[in-house]
């Protein structure tokens, strides 16, 4: 169990100067990045497999305990504001429940019965994909979540920092992050945690890109849930069009804040036609714009004021 093994490299770390301690821990962060880079192939394969499940309407489920569970929960929480991923299509199975996100819950990571109950309670099945994370690769709760989800037909991805462990053996896709011993033996929130955080972000981001949530490097499905994100939506449309602020705000208002839909409105489409085009393009804005360019009925210029078009739609 490499993550638990004391390393001679750090045997006297408590006697070092503060700068040397920090250098050693920073060195560990570089090692974590290298471990993720070495696992690029399995990460890619897992993301593509997850995309196929989610494209069919499935949910993305995370399972974990302690630090690993908290990192998984953070990744899941960021999908809604960043990519507009529906909240009902993200589930976090955390040992000890919501309370464990803030403090340790005694014995929660060993409760396999609760793991099985949660998977059954949420009806996890063949349309869904589950990512299970455990530095040790042996956490009973996390392994039980993965095994039960797999038994119910879900696609399973296992992420662990120790090779040849139960979690990696059970997953449909196994991602081994070889971070080795920690500067503080067993404190996996340092090297192992960094590697897990990177891997989770890479997987979910690649999945969302392939599902059409990103266009030209921009978050075109961003949910404008606060003033900052409203400004971001407006900035994205300014970058993608040559329209002025008034037109952009009017289009966003008509599109109820949906950036992709607003962009097509600015290209002169009606609301219904824009929605239909996006649906035909599978949600991919680049595909939708290509289809629009090929259409003989394409309107090359939007009305001077999008509100004029809205009035015309009401008349029709």
C-alpha positions as a printed Julia matrix, in Angstrom:
316×3 Matrix{Float64}:
   0.0    0.0     0.0
   2.23   2.76   -1.36
   0.1    5.62   -0.07
   0.53   4.31    3.49
   4.25   3.49    3.3
   6.61   5.84    5.17
   9.31   7.05    2.78
  12.98   7.52    3.77
  12.83  10.68    1.65
  10.61  12.31    4.27
  11.81  10.53    7.42
  13.13  13.7     9.07
  10.63  16.15    7.58
   9.57  17.42   11.01
  13.16  18.58   11.64
  13.56  20.43    8.34
  13.42  24.15    7.79
   9.96  25.42    6.73
  11.2   26.24    3.21
  12.52  22.68    2.78
   9.23  21.18    3.98
   7.34  23.28    1.48
   9.76  22.34   -1.3
   9.19  18.65   -0.55
   5.41  19.03   -0.65
   5.54  21.08   -3.85
   7.73  18.37   -5.34
   4.93  15.96   -4.47
   2.46  18.06   -6.45
   4.6   17.7    -9.57
   4.67  13.95   -8.96
   0.88  13.97   -8.78
   0.61  15.69  -12.16
   3.06  13.19  -13.65
   0.95  10.31  -12.31
  -2.13  11.69  -14.05
  -0.21  12.16  -17.29
   0.88   8.53  -17.16
  -2.79   7.5   -16.86
  -3.96   9.56  -19.83
  -5.0    6.51  -21.89
  -7.34   5.0   -19.28
  -8.71   8.47  -18.47
  -9.58   9.03  -22.14
 -11.23   5.63  -22.5
 -13.27   6.14  -19.33
 -14.46   9.59  -20.44
 -15.56   8.35  -23.87
 -17.47   5.46  -22.3
 -19.17   7.8   -19.82
 -20.1   10.19  -22.63
 -21.95   7.41  -24.44
 -24.04   6.65  -21.35
 -24.8   10.29  -20.59
 -25.67  11.06  -24.22
 -28.45   8.53  -23.87
 -29.96  10.38  -20.92
 -28.08   8.73  -18.09
 -26.81  10.23  -14.86
 -23.28  10.79  -13.61
 -22.74   9.3   -10.16
 -19.76   9.84   -7.88
 -18.9    7.58   -4.95
 -16.28   8.03   -2.27
 -15.35   8.48    1.35
 -13.32  11.07    3.24
 -10.99  13.22    1.13
 -11.72  11.26   -2.03
 -15.47  11.64   -1.56
 -15.18  15.37   -0.93
 -13.11  15.84   -4.09
 -15.69  13.84   -6.06
 -18.53  15.92   -4.61
 -16.73  19.12   -5.57
 -16.33  17.95   -9.15
 -20.01  17.07   -9.37
 -21.1   20.39   -7.85
 -19.22  22.34  -10.52
 -20.98  20.71  -13.47
 -24.17  22.79  -13.18
 -22.72  26.33  -13.19
 -19.89  25.53  -15.61
 -21.62  23.32  -18.14
 -25.32  23.66  -17.44
 -25.51  19.98  -16.53
 -28.9   19.25  -14.92
 -28.71  18.91  -11.15
 -31.01  15.89  -11.24
 -28.47  14.06  -13.39
 -25.68  14.23  -10.8
 -25.64  12.02   -7.72
 -22.96  11.9    -5.03
 -22.78   8.79   -2.86
 -20.75   9.95    0.13
 -19.9    7.69    3.04
 -21.55   9.3     6.04
 -23.86  11.45    3.93
 -23.91  15.23    3.59
 -22.53  15.73    7.09
 -19.33  13.92    6.07
 -18.54  16.66    3.55
 -17.47  18.85    6.47
 -16.25  16.4     9.1
 -15.2   12.79    9.56
 -18.0   10.36   10.39
 -16.85   7.43   12.49
 -17.13   4.09   10.71
 -18.87   5.47    7.62
 -16.25   4.21    5.18
 -16.79   0.63    6.38
 -20.59   0.65    5.96
 -21.11  -1.56    2.9
 -24.79  -2.02    3.72
 -25.39   1.71    3.38
 -23.53   1.7     0.06
 -25.78  -1.0    -1.36
 -28.88   0.75    0.01
 -27.94   4.07   -1.62
 -27.3    2.54   -5.03
 -30.65   0.77   -4.94
 -32.45   3.82   -3.55
 -31.32   5.98   -6.47
 -32.23   3.29   -8.99
 -28.78   3.4   -10.56
 -28.78   1.26  -13.69
 -27.81   0.64  -17.28
 -28.15   4.25  -18.48
 -25.87   5.6   -15.76
 -22.13   5.95  -15.22
 -20.47   5.81  -11.81
 -17.02   7.12  -10.84
 -15.69   5.59   -7.61
 -12.64   7.19   -5.98
 -10.47   5.86   -3.16
  -6.77   6.51   -2.64
  -6.29   3.13   -0.98
  -8.41   1.31   -3.54
  -9.85  -0.78   -0.72
 -12.39   1.46    1.06
 -15.34  -0.9     1.75
 -18.09   1.7     1.18
 -16.64   2.83   -2.15
 -15.95  -0.68   -3.41
 -19.49  -1.74   -2.45
 -20.99   1.24   -4.3
 -19.1    0.32   -7.45
 -19.88  -3.4    -7.26
 -23.59  -2.82   -6.64
 -23.87  -0.23   -9.42
 -22.08  -2.58  -11.8
 -24.41  -5.43  -10.81
 -27.34  -3.17  -11.73
 -25.88  -2.48  -15.18
 -24.16   0.86  -14.68
 -20.84   1.67  -16.35
 -18.19   1.9   -13.63
 -14.94   3.87  -13.47
 -12.51   3.2   -10.62
  -9.84   5.68   -9.55
  -7.23   4.64   -6.98
  -3.63   5.38   -6.02
  -2.59   1.81   -5.26
  -2.27  -0.89   -7.9
  -3.91  -4.31   -7.79
  -6.61  -3.26   -5.36
 -10.26  -4.31   -5.11
 -11.64  -1.09   -6.54
  -9.45  -1.17   -9.64
 -10.12  -4.87  -10.15
 -13.9   -4.35  -10.02
 -14.23  -1.29  -12.3
 -15.07  -1.48  -15.99
 -12.42   1.21  -16.44
  -9.51   1.27  -13.99
  -7.42   4.43  -13.52
  -4.33   3.91  -11.4
  -2.7    7.14  -10.26
   0.77   6.09   -9.16
   1.6    8.89   -6.71
   3.67   6.75   -4.34
   4.38   7.51   -0.67
   3.16  10.77    0.81
   5.33  13.41    2.53
   3.2   12.61    5.58
   2.62   8.86    5.4
  -1.04   8.07    4.82
  -2.13  11.72    4.42
  -3.54  11.23    0.95
  -4.96  14.74    0.74
  -1.51  15.83   -0.49
  -0.17  13.91   -3.51
  -2.96  11.38   -4.01
  -5.65  14.02   -3.5
  -4.12  16.35   -6.07
  -3.93  13.55   -8.64
  -7.55  12.57   -7.97
  -8.72  16.16   -8.3
  -6.95  16.53  -11.65
  -8.22  13.2   -12.97
 -11.82  13.95  -11.99
 -11.65  17.37  -13.62
 -10.17  15.94  -16.79
 -12.79  13.21  -17.08
 -15.81  15.44  -16.47
 -14.45  18.24  -18.67
 -13.72  15.9   -21.58
 -17.19  14.38  -21.26
 -18.84  17.8   -21.25
 -16.8   19.02  -24.23
 -17.83  15.97  -26.23
 -21.47  16.55  -25.23
 -21.36  20.01  -26.8
 -21.09  22.06  -23.61
 -18.04  23.97  -24.91
 -17.61  25.93  -28.15
 -14.43  27.71  -29.24
 -13.02  27.16  -25.76
 -15.99  28.95  -24.19
 -18.6   27.74  -21.67
 -21.61  28.13  -23.94
 -23.91  26.23  -21.57
 -22.93  28.33  -18.55
 -25.82  28.91  -16.15
 -26.06  32.6   -15.28
 -26.94  32.08  -11.62
 -25.26  35.27  -10.41
 -24.15  38.67  -11.71
 -20.67  37.44  -12.59
 -22.03  34.63  -14.74
 -24.53  36.98  -16.41
 -21.59  39.14  -17.44
 -19.74  36.04  -18.61
 -22.68  35.04  -20.82
 -22.69  38.51  -22.37
 -18.92  38.4   -22.86
 -19.12  35.03  -24.6
 -21.67  36.36  -27.07
 -19.57  39.45  -27.72
 -16.64  37.19  -28.52
 -18.72  35.05  -30.88
 -20.64  37.85  -32.63
 -20.17  41.48  -33.62
 -23.43  42.55  -32.01
 -23.71  45.37  -29.5
 -24.54  45.03  -25.81
 -28.22  45.91  -26.24
 -28.78  43.22  -28.88
 -26.93  40.65  -26.79
 -28.94  41.39  -23.66
 -32.21  41.25  -25.61
 -31.26  37.91  -27.16
 -30.25  36.46  -23.79
 -33.51  37.64  -22.3
 -35.52  35.94  -25.05
 -33.41  32.81  -24.7
 -33.88  32.8   -20.91
 -30.14  33.05  -20.43
 -29.2   30.17  -22.74
 -26.09  31.3   -24.59
 -26.29  28.86  -27.51
 -29.91  29.68  -28.16
 -29.21  33.42  -27.89
 -26.41  33.13  -30.43
 -28.74  31.54  -32.97
 -31.33  34.23  -32.3
 -28.66  36.8   -33.09
 -28.15  34.97  -36.39
 -31.77  35.75  -37.24
 -33.56  32.53  -36.33
 -36.85  32.4   -34.49
 -36.86  30.9   -31.03
 -38.52  27.68  -32.2
 -36.23  27.31  -35.21
 -33.14  27.91  -33.09
 -34.22  25.3   -30.55
 -34.98  22.8   -33.32
 -31.61  23.4   -34.96
 -29.75  22.84  -31.69
 -31.7   19.65  -31.13
 -30.84  18.46  -34.64
 -27.18  19.24  -33.95
 -27.21  17.21  -30.74
 -26.54  20.34  -28.71
 -23.28  21.11  -30.53
 -23.15  24.78  -31.48
 -20.43  24.26  -34.09
 -22.62  21.68  -35.85
 -25.66  23.93  -35.6
 -23.79  26.85  -37.17
 -22.54  24.6   -39.98
 -26.08  23.42  -40.67
 -27.29  27.01  -40.63
 -24.62  28.02  -43.14
 -25.74  25.22  -45.47
 -29.42  26.11  -45.24
 -30.87  27.85  -48.34
 -33.3   29.64  -46.03
 -30.47  31.07  -43.91
 -31.04  34.63  -42.82
 -27.67  36.3   -43.16
 -28.38  39.22  -40.87
 -30.37  39.46  -37.66
 -32.88  42.25  -37.15
 -31.4   45.52  -35.92
 -33.21  44.94  -32.64
 -34.04  41.36  -31.6
 -37.2   42.67  -29.96
 -38.49  43.5   -33.46
 -38.28  39.81  -34.32
 -40.09  38.89  -31.12
 -42.97  41.18  -32.12
 -43.08  39.54  -35.56
 -43.18  36.06  -33.98
 -46.18  37.1   -31.88
 -47.96  38.32  -34.99
 -47.35  34.98  -36.68
